[in-house]
């Protein structure tokens, strides 16, 4: 068996990890350029570019942000990729990531149009992170292995996977609606979770979950 931990990872998880780390290093070198070019801006913003819905998934705001996201990618992504297969997992990852940014942008539009939200703030506030896609991956893991025991790093509480995911989603919904935790794209997390649930549910019902068919 290869002792290189990267070589032991499934190919998509490994390459996602590498690209995220490389993008983070580039951000440390030139933060202004990387954020202005590759972070996600509201479509009405002068900083918006067509590639940002994809590239923002590989951007991170700090050490803890990338650490916890990459920890989740490795912990859950390896399992989900081995179940779904390389091609289907790659599709799943980008569908949930794009679904996350679409849902986040839709909620921003609702807030600006009907709830008195600030268009200026939306246009000049970038969104970064793989969290939306990873919420989809966590939902997939919980749907595949609902009774798997998971223990948080802190606090060290152990629950079944399905209950952790439900708790995380409830927290995201509460904090997103109340605005009690700022600088976090709560509705991107919820969007990723929603699209992950819909896609796994579709594959299960159509009998395609364990096949090579899309």
N, C-alpha and C positions, 0 to 999 in steps of 0.2 A: 504494500500500500504506500502511495506517495505521502511523504511527511509534510509536503508543502500544503498549508491549509487552503490557499487560494486554488490550487489544482484539484483539491478534493471537493470544491464547491461546484454545483451545477453551473453550466456555462452562462446562463442569463444572469443569475444572481451574482456570479463572479464579475461579469463585465459591468453590471449596474454599479456594483461596489467600486470598481476601479474608476469609472467615469465620474461618479459622485466625488470621490476623493481628489481626482485631478481638477475638477471644477472648483472644489473648495480651495485647493492650493493656489489656483489662478486667482481666486477672489482675494486671498490673503495678499497676493502680490499687487493686484490692481483692483481694489474693491469698487471704486467709482465706475470704471469701465464695465466690469462684469455685471454689476447690478443694473446699470443703465441699459445694457445690451441684452442680457439673458434673463433677468427677473421678469415676472409677469406684471404688466401694468394694465389698468382698465382700458378697454378698447378705444375710448374717446381721448385717451392721454396722448400727448405728442411723443411720449417715449415708447408707445406700444409698437411692437414689431410682430409680424405674422408668426415667427418661430417661437415666441415666448411661451405660448401654452405648453410646448414640449420642453423647452430648455429650462424653464423655472423649476422643473422636477429634479434637476440635478444641481440646484443652487441651495446653499445653506447660509444662515445668518451668523453662526458662531460654532464654537467647539462642541458645546453640549447639544446643540441642534443636530449637527451631523452625527455625533456619537450615538444618540438615542435612535435616530432614524436608521443608521447603518446597522446598529445592533438588532433592530426590528427586522430589517431586510434580511440579515443573515439567519436570524432565529426562525422567522416564519417563512421567508421566501424560499429557502432551500427545501423545506418540506412541501410547500405548495407546488414548486416547480417540478419536483420529482413525481408528484401525483399527476399534474396536468400535462407534463411534457414540455420540452423547450419552446416549441412554437406557440402552443396555446398559452403558456405562462407569459411569454413576451406580449402576446396580444392582450391578455388579461391585465398586465401591468399598465400598459399604455391606455387601455380603455378606462380603467379606474382613475388613472392620473388625469386624463383629459376630462373625464366626467366630473372629477373634483373641481377643476378650474372652471368648467362650465357652470356648475352649481354655485360656486363662489361668486362668479361674475353675475349670474342671474339674481342672486340675493342682493348684491351691490346695486344692481339696476333697480330692483324693487325699493330698496332703501332710499335711493336718490330720487326716484320718480314719485313715490307715494308716502314716504315717511320722513321727509325733510333731511335726508342724508346729504352730506357735503360732496358735490361733484369734484371740487378742487382737491379735497383730501383723497378721494378715490383715484384721481388722475395722477397724483404724485406719490402714492404709497405703493411700493413694489411688494409683490408676494413671492416668496421663495420656499422651496422645500419639497421633499419627496413624501411628506406626511399623507397627502391625499391618496396617492397610490398605495401607500403602506397600510392605511386604514382598510382599503379594499383587500389587501393581502391578509391582514389579520382577520377580517370577516370570512375570507375563504378558508383560512386555517380552522376557524371556529365551526364553520359549516361542515368541513371534512372530518374534524376530530373534536366534536362538541364536549366530550367528557375528558379531554386531555387536561391534566393538572398543570397550571401555570402559577409561578410565584413571582411577585414583583421584586425588583431590586430593593426598593424602599417605598412603603413599608413591606416587610417580608410576609405577605399574606398570600395564601394559596387558595385558588378557586378553579372551577372548571373553566375552560376556554370560552364557552358560550356566555357564561356569566360575566367574565371580564369584558368581553366585547360589548355586551348590553350596558354594563356600567360606564364604559368609556363613551359610548354613544349618548347615553343620557346626560353625562357631564358636558359633552360637547354641545348638545342641544340647549341645555340650561345656560351655559356660559355664552353661547352664541346669541341667544334671545335676550338675555339680561345685559350683555356687554360687561360682565363682571371681570373678565380676563381679557385685557387688550393686547394688541400686537400678535394675536394668534388667529389664523384663518380657520375658525371653527367650522364654517359651512363648507369649506374645501374638504375638511376631514369627513364631514357628514356626507358630502357628495361622493367621495371615494368609497365610503362604506356602502352607500346606497347602490352605486353601480357595481361594486363587487358582489353584493348580495343578489342583485338582479341577474348578473351574468352567470354566477354559479348555479342559481336556481334554474335559469334557462337551460344550462347544460345538463343539469340533473333530470329535469322533466323531459327533455328531448333525447335522453339516453346518450349524450355526447361527452359526458364528463370524463370518461376514461378512454375515449376513442381519439383518433387523430383528426377527426372531422371538426370543423368549425361550427 
